[in-house]
Amino acid sequence: MIELPWPHKLLWPNGGQGNRFAKAKETKKHKEWAWAAALSAGVAAPDGRVSVLATFYPKPRGPAPDKDNCHSSLKAYLDGIAKAMGVDDRLFDPRVVIASERLSKIVVSIEGASE
């Protein structure tokens, strides 16, 4: 299980009009966080496709996000996890769940991988 912070607003499809350099900076930072967290969790790639379950715990305030936006905001994190596992993220079959608890975090489980 990999616990990650809530993605920066620039990584969401409707997250604002930041410039591309600011978005690139946030993307790189989030990718590195996911890479480090995946290495720390000791996640190894199983053979074949990789089933990924991302549970989004919304921020304490505001509306809960929809699944499509959650999936889009996850891209940098999935890239970092794939890098740590030594696989291409094209092998990932991600599923998104939105939890009712408002903890402002994401928990990613790699199903079938050894942790």
N, C-alpha and C positions, 0 to 999 in steps of 0.2 A: 504494500500500500504506500502510495506517494502522496504526501500532503503539500499543497501549493497555495500561495496567496491568490486572492482575487485578481484577475487580470486587469491591467491598467485600461482606462477608458479608451485609449487610442487603439487598442487591440480588438475592440468590439466593432461590428459593422456600422452601428449607428452611434459610435462613440465620440464624435466631435470632428473638428476640421483641423487637427494638428498637421504640421508639415511632415513631409515624408522622412526627413531626418530624425525628427522626434519619434515617429513611429518605428523607424529602424532601430533607434537606440533602445526603445522599450521592448521590441521584439528580441533583440540580442540579449537583454537582461533576463527576460522571462525564459528564453531558451537555456541560458546558463543555469538559472535556478532549477529548472526541471532536470537538466543533465546531472547536476550535483545531487539533487534529491533522489534521482533514480539510482545513481551509483551508491549513495549512502544506504538505500533500501536493498541493495544487492539484487536488483531485478535482472534476470537473464532471459533471453529470448527463447521461446519454445520453437519447435520445428513448425514451419509453415506460417499460416496467418496468425496474427496476434489480436486477440480479443481484448479491447480496452473499455473499461467502464469508468466514466468520469461523473462523479457526483458533485453537483454544484450546490453549495450552501450559500444562498443569497446574502447580500449586504443587509445590515439591520434595518435600514430605511429604504423606502422606495418600492417600486413594483418588482416582482420577481421576473427575471428574464425569461425569454422563450427559448426553446431547445435549439432552434436554428442559430440564434445569436450566440448561445453558449458554445455550440459546436465550432463556429467561426472563431471565437475568441480563444479557443483551445490550441490553435495551430502552432504557435511558438512552443508551447509546452510539449506537444506531441513530437515536434522536431527534436527537442532536447532529450526527451525520453528515448526516442529511436536512436539518437547518437550514442547515448549511454549503453544501450543494448547492443549496439553494433549492427542494427538492421535499418532497412529503408522504411520510412513511415508509410509507404504504399502498402505494406503488409498489414497495417493496422485496420481493424474493423471497430471504429469507436462508437460507443453508445453513450448517450447523455441522460442523466437523471437529475431532476431538480428537487432537492430536499425541502422539507417544510421548515426545518430549523434555519435560523438566520445567523450564520457564523462567519460569513465573509471569507470563505475558503473553497478550495476544490480538493477532492480526494480522488486520486486516480488508482484504479486497480488493474493490474495486468493479469487477465485470467489465463490460467494454464502455465504461467511462468513460475519459475522457482524464485522465492523471495527469502 
